[in-house]
Amino acid sequence: MVDDLMLCAVLVFTVYYWWSASGIREIALAATKFHCQNMDVQLLDECIVLNRLWFKRDEMRKIRVWRSYRFEFTSTGDSRYHGRIILLGSKILSIQLDPYRFKDFYPD
């Protein structure tokens, strides 16, 4: 009986976490796409990948899940560069792009 309740609780927690994490991932992906458009770079593969996961406190001292996602982008179409978006709960803390080469604006 206790084992069944424990198994059920673990299952419910797993489903809840998966559902919540997929929603947070969609928020991160949309913010990454928007940021890449504003920076005039192209997000490659339309994909972000969870890199790190931790628990941290927010400004209200509540414990939230801290997530770091990695992604790749290009500025010229020739090279791939890496970027990172960090979220605390559903709040975006930062979006960082590795140094990249700018497009040539003046044709030869």
ZAMARGU-4260 file (C-alpha; in steps of 0.2 Angstrom, whole numbers, plus 5000, padded with zeros to 4 digits):
<rodrens>
0) 5000/5000/5000 | 5014/5012/5005 | 5024/5007/4990 | 5009/5010/4978 | 5006/5028/4986
5) 5025/5032/4984 | 5025/5026/4966 | 5010/5036/4962 | 5017/5052/4970 | 5033/5050/4960
10) 5023/5047/4944 | 5013/5063/4947 | 5028/5073/4951 | 5037/5067/4935 | 5022/5071/4924
15) 5020/5088/4933 | 5039/5092/4931 | 5039/5087/4912 | 5024/5098/4909 | 5031/5113/4918
20) 5048/5111/4910 | 5041/5110/4892 | 5032/5126/4895 | 5048/5135/4902 | 5057/5128/4887
25) 5045/5136/4875 | 5047/5153/4884 | 5066/5151/4883 | 5065/5147/4864 | 5053/5161/4860
30) 5064/5173/4869 | 5080/5166/4861 | 5072/5168/4843 | 5067/5186/4847 | 5084/5191/4854
35) 5093/5183/4839 | 5081/5193/4827 | 5086/5209/4836 | 5104/5205/4836 | 5103/5202/4817
40) 5109/5184/4819 | 5101/5167/4814 | 5096/5154/4827 | 5102/5138/4820 | 5092/5122/4820
45) 5077/5131/4829 | 5083/5122/4845 | 5089/5126/4863 | 5096/5112/4874 | 5095/5111/4893
50) 5113/5113/4899 | 5112/5115/4918 | 5098/5114/4931 | 5099/5120/4949 | 5088/5127/4963
55) 5090/5145/4968 | 5081/5159/4977 | 5072/5173/4968 | 5071/5191/4974 | 5056/5186/4985
60) 5067/5172/4993 | 5056/5158/4985 | 5066/5143/4979 | 5064/5142/4960 | 5072/5131/4947
65) 5087/5139/4938 | 5089/5133/4921 | 5103/5136/4908 | 5100/5132/4890 | 5113/5132/4876
70) 5110/5136/4858 | 5119/5139/4842 | 5118/5154/4830 | 5127/5161/4815 | 5129/5179/4809
75) 5137/5176/4792 | 5131/5159/4787 | 5149/5152/4788 | 5152/5149/4806 | 5143/5142/4821
80) 5143/5152/4837 | 5136/5147/4854 | 5124/5157/4865 | 5116/5154/4882 | 5099/5159/4890
85) 5097/5158/4909 | 5080/5157/4917 | 5075/5157/4935 | 5058/5150/4936 | 5049/5157/4920
90) 5059/5174/4922 | 5073/5177/4909 | 5089/5182/4918 | 5100/5184/4904 | 5104/5180/4886
95) 5122/5179/4881 | 5130/5177/4864 | 5148/5172/4861 | 5158/5185/4851 | 5154/5183/4833
100) 5159/5191/4816 | 5148/5204/4809 | 5141/5203/4792 | 5149/5213/4778 | 5138/5228/4774
105) 5148/5234/4760 | 5150/5223/4745 | 5167/5222/4736
</rodrens>
